[in-house]
C-alpha cells in the first residue's frame, strides 16, 4: 500500500509531554472500490441498488514522548457519504502495555468483540449476510463508543491480556467491564477466552463469554468458536457455535468454508439460526477481490425467513 506521504506536524506538547516540543507525523491512506450484494428471501430490499461504493480514508499519526511512551491516533471515515467512522488514540507504554481510548466505532471492542468469531473466512463470516441484514450475530457485546481498552502482550511469552471498561452514563446505562486472555505460545496455535458483564443494553446485565481456538498447519487454518450470552431478561439467553477452515492456494489466493448456529433459549418461540458460507479472496498488488456465498435459515430466529446471499468486493488500496 502506498501512502499519501507523510505530512509533517509539529506538536507543541502541553498535555502528555513533560518538556519541549514533540515532532510527530500524520499518514493518510485509503481505499476505493465497489461492493455487489445479492440477497434472496425476506431480507431483500425492494428498490435498493445491489451496488454500493466502497471507500475509506484513514488518518494515522504518532509522536514519541520524553518518557519513552508513544501516542498514536487513528481516524477513519467510510462509505459513499463518508459518514461512518472509527476513531481512537493509543498510549503505548512499552512493557506496561497499551491503553486505548476509543471515541467511536468498532475500535472500542474489548476482547468479547474482538474475538466474537475467530473462525477463518476468506470474506465474510458464515452468519454475516448483507443486503437486508437482520441476522443474529455471535454475541451481545457492549456498545463500543467511549470505551477504554487495555492490552498487554509483554507479561508472559505467548500470552496477551485484554481488559475493557465503558463508564456509566447517568440515566442511560451502567458501566461495563470485560477481560480476555489469548495464548499463542505454540506454533500455529491460537486459543482465547473472554468474559464481559454488558450493562449498556436495555434489560439489565448480559453476561457474555467467548472461547475460540484456531490452528494453522501448512496452508490450512482450522477454527472453532463457542459463545454464550446470559441475559437477565426472561427467555433471552443465546448460544453460538461455529467452525471454519481456510486454505491458502497461493500467496495471493485463499478459499474458505464455515458454518455457524445460534441457539435461542427455550420459551422464546424462536428457531435456531443456521448458516454456512464459502468464500474466496484474491490479491494482486494494491487490488483485492473477495467474495462469499451464504445460506442462512431462520434469520434471527424467524422460521419463515430463509435466505441465500452473495457478496463480491473489488477494492483498490492507496
Order of alpha helices (4+ residues) and beta strands (2+ residues): beta-beta-beta-beta-beta-beta-alpha-beta-beta-beta-beta-beta-beta-beta-beta-beta-beta-beta
